[in-house]
Amino acid sequence: MPFRAGPFRLLAGLQPLDLQDWIEIDGQFASELAEKERLLRERHHEVFAVFPEALASSMEVLELLAAHLPMRFPTLYRDEGDLLCNLVTQQRWSLSQQVLHPLDLAGRLVQEDLCLMRHDLVTDTYRLVGASLCFPTRWRLVEKMGHALTAIHAPVAGYEEQLAVTVDRFFDRLKVEKPVWRLNWGLIDDPALFQPTGHGRQEVNPDITAENAGEKLWIRMERQTLRRLPRTQDVLFTIRVHVRPLHELRAHPERADTLASALRNMPEPTRLYKSLSPFLDAVLPWLERIGNKT
Ligand code: HEM
């Protein structure tokens, strides 16, 4: 569980990543890959974008995945020379094919979304130069393409004051052999994976009450990884979304207490950014009821 009890602090929360755990696969593998295929077919321009300058690092990402996946998950992927086979979906991809952009193909292989950040010499910042982004948590790819880290995070309450310098410095110093991971979390009243909008909602949702909040809300977590690519030196940012029903906390009263504490201690601008206002007055009593009441 990603939330912490006690006073609120906006933290980078970066942890060392063992590259064996770079990619996560779970029971939603087939359904999430199918959802990606649907989004890429029906709204390609919203979920995929890439600048020409990201071609080399896109190919590098595809090569890294093609080497990693069959080795790490031999029951799910098979390496057949130029062909990479997904044994679950029965897809067979030619790695040298010219039909899909290599970053587009890379995004179809895994549940993760993939974003490429490239250092810009003129501004000395890292800019978003390409992404396969089917499961955004309330942002639109077209609005962020080409922007630097601080501009990308402009809507995030407290980011510029509390995190921007740390994150920029981290990007400058990130070493190929020291990848990291981190988590973001939120509570949502819609379990859809593709959520391009929804920050700053203030209206109360009358359908959510202290009795039914567990059944009407979900915890949405993002497990993110960051690694510098050895050949091109661009940075690959992966985002893996997990959506779990809030009622699962009934089995974990201590986690319900922690979440209630995290929500109570959250500053108002952060609550607003995370769109908690529609159901905060319902979810707090629900959590208190199932918690340990410590
Ligand atoms: C060390 C690296 C990073 C840190 C510490 C960080 C931190 C954060 C935090 C705290 C949030 C707010 C999450 C929430 O409360 O819901 C956020 C949102 C976001 N982050 Fe990052 N982030 C990092 C890297 C990146 C990178 C590389 C990208 C590139 C695409 C990115 C894109 C975003 C976007 C698009 C949002 C949502 C912004 C919006 O609401 O418009 N982040 N990030």
Boltz pocket constraint, residues with backbone or C-beta under 6 A from the ligand:
constraints:
  - pocket:
      binder: B
      contacts: [[A, 10], [A, 11], [A, 12], [A, 13], [A, 14], [A, 115], [A, 117], [A, 128], [A, 137], [A, 138], [A, 139], [A, 144], [A, 152], [A, 153], [A, 154], [A, 155], [A, 156], [A, 163], [A, 167], [A, 170], [A, 184], [A, 185], [A, 186], [A, 199], [A, 237], [A, 274]]
      max_distance: 6.0
